[in-house]
């Protein structure tokens, strides 16, 4: 877990413990300066949440394999379209939230650069 990410040890430990104790919040905010690994930590955390193995990080289950090949239907990253996140992107996101998970028992969405949402 988080083996390929250097630093941020306190945050990584906090996220690991939330998985172990099955006390995962409905949302997390990863803040900080650009280039410190926020998105990478969020993706690794998402992979752990979606893992169907009881150890929560097997790298062998269907969810983990599809996650590594960017094909996991229960995971989606919403990126800004141009300089901002468009209203249509958020509407599409809202519609997809209502769908049930396919592989895992949860779904994970990352809204990258959420500060770029338009009013």
C-alpha positions as CSV (number, residue, x, y, z in Angstrom):
1,X,0.0,0.0,0.0
2,X,1.4,3.3,-1.1
3,X,4.8,1.6,-1.7
4,X,5.6,3.7,-4.8
5,X,4.7,7.0,-3.1
6,X,7.4,8.8,-1.0
7,X,6.6,11.1,1.8
8,X,3.2,12.1,3.3
9,X,3.6,9.2,5.8
10,X,1.1,10.5,8.3
11,X,-1.6,10.9,5.6
12,X,-0.9,7.4,4.1
13,X,-1.1,5.9,7.6
14,X,-4.4,7.6,8.3
15,X,-5.9,6.4,5.0
16,X,-4.6,2.8,5.6
17,X,-6.2,2.8,9.0
18,X,-9.5,4.0,7.7
19,X,-9.5,1.0,5.3
20,X,-8.4,-1.5,8.0
21,X,-11.1,-0.2,10.4
22,X,-13.7,0.0,7.6
23,X,-14.4,3.6,8.5
24,X,-14.2,5.2,5.1
25,X,-15.8,8.6,4.8
26,X,-18.1,9.5,1.9
27,X,-15.6,12.1,0.6
28,X,-12.0,13.2,1.0
29,X,-10.3,16.5,0.1
30,X,-6.6,16.3,-0.9
31,X,-5.1,19.8,-0.7
32,X,-1.6,21.1,-1.2
33,X,0.7,22.6,-3.7
34,X,1.0,21.3,-7.2
35,X,3.2,18.3,-7.7
36,X,3.2,16.8,-4.2
37,X,1.3,13.6,-5.2
38,X,-2.3,14.4,-4.2
39,X,-3.8,12.6,-7.3
40,X,-1.4,9.7,-7.0
41,X,-2.4,9.2,-3.3
42,X,-6.0,9.5,-4.1
43,X,-5.8,6.9,-6.9
44,X,-4.0,4.4,-4.6
45,X,-6.6,5.0,-1.9
46,X,-9.3,4.4,-4.5
47,X,-7.7,1.2,-5.5
48,X,-7.7,0.0,-1.9
49,X,-11.3,0.9,-1.5
50,X,-12.4,-0.9,-4.6
51,X,-10.3,-4.1,-4.0
52,X,-12.5,-7.1,-3.5
53,X,-9.9,-9.1,-1.5
54,X,-10.3,-9.1,2.2
55,X,-6.7,-7.7,2.6
56,X,-7.8,-4.6,0.6
57,X,-4.7,-4.5,-1.6
58,X,-4.1,-7.8,-3.4
59,X,-3.2,-6.5,-6.9
60,X,-4.7,-9.8,-8.2
61,X,-8.5,-9.5,-8.0
62,X,-10.6,-8.4,-11.0
63,X,-11.0,-4.9,-9.5
64,X,-7.3,-4.3,-9.0
65,X,-6.4,-5.7,-12.5
66,X,-9.0,-3.5,-14.2
67,X,-8.0,-0.5,-12.1
68,X,-4.3,-0.9,-13.2
69,X,-5.4,-1.0,-16.9
70,X,-7.8,2.0,-16.4
71,X,-10.8,-0.2,-17.1
72,X,-12.5,-0.4,-13.7
73,X,-16.2,0.6,-14.2
74,X,-16.5,1.6,-10.5
75,X,-13.7,4.3,-10.8
76,X,-13.7,7.5,-12.7
77,X,-11.6,10.7,-12.7
78,X,-13.2,13.9,-13.8
79,X,-10.7,16.2,-15.3
80,X,-11.2,19.9,-16.4
81,X,-12.3,20.3,-20.0
82,X,-10.0,23.1,-21.0
83,X,-9.6,25.7,-18.3
84,X,-12.5,24.6,-16.2
85,X,-14.9,21.8,-15.2
86,X,-18.0,22.4,-17.3
87,X,-21.5,22.2,-16.1
88,X,-22.2,19.3,-18.5
89,X,-19.3,17.3,-16.9
90,X,-20.9,17.7,-13.5
91,X,-24.4,16.8,-14.7
92,X,-22.9,13.6,-16.3
93,X,-21.1,12.9,-13.0
94,X,-24.4,13.3,-11.1
95,X,-26.2,10.9,-13.4
96,X,-23.5,8.3,-13.0
97,X,-23.5,8.5,-9.2
98,X,-26.9,6.8,-9.1
99,X,-25.7,3.7,-10.9
100,X,-24.8,0.7,-8.7
101,X,-21.2,-0.5,-8.6
102,X,-20.4,-3.4,-11.0
103,X,-17.3,-5.1,-9.6
104,X,-16.8,-3.8,-6.1
105,X,-19.3,-2.9,-3.4
106,X,-18.5,0.8,-3.8
107,X,-17.8,3.4,-6.5
108,X,-15.0,6.0,-6.4
109,X,-14.9,9.3,-8.2
110,X,-12.0,11.7,-8.2
111,X,-12.7,15.3,-9.2
112,X,-9.3,16.6,-10.2
113,X,-8.8,20.4,-9.9
114,X,-12.2,20.8,-8.4
115,X,-11.3,24.5,-7.8
116,X,-11.8,25.0,-11.5
117,X,-15.5,24.4,-11.4
118,X,-17.6,27.1,-13.0
119,X,-20.6,28.6,-11.1
